Amino acid sequence: MQLTTSDRRLATGMWPWRRARSLSVRAAWLDHERYAGQRVVMRGQVCAFDADSPAGYFTLDDGPHRIGLRGESEVLRSYAGQTVRVVGCLTFKPGVGIFLDIEQLAPGKH
């Protein structure tokens, strides 16, 4: 069986990065209403708050700006303090916050 270009991209994990809009955490934070509902890729450091509790909270930080991360706590906990590249849908709920619903997460370059 011969793989198509799309199959090779999926197998290597490259494809999802290319279909998402690349944004900095700062750009997403500053213009969250514009990007809400869109599939984006961002790079930043995973920070954990109360990571050992069931109500643990994780963010993607880039300096003073941060976006809440929604995903599996065990996975996010394992990346706490590390720079990652993440793909997901950006959501915004007034009075609640700005969040990224994670589809894919991988180590990022510093």
Buried (B, 14 or more C-beta within 10 A) or exposed (E): EEEEEEEEBEEEEEBBBEEBBEBBBBBBBEEBEEBBEBBBBBBBBBBBEEBEEEEBBBBBBBEEBBBBBBBEBEEBBEBBEEBBBBBBBBBBEEEEEBBBEBBBBEEBEE
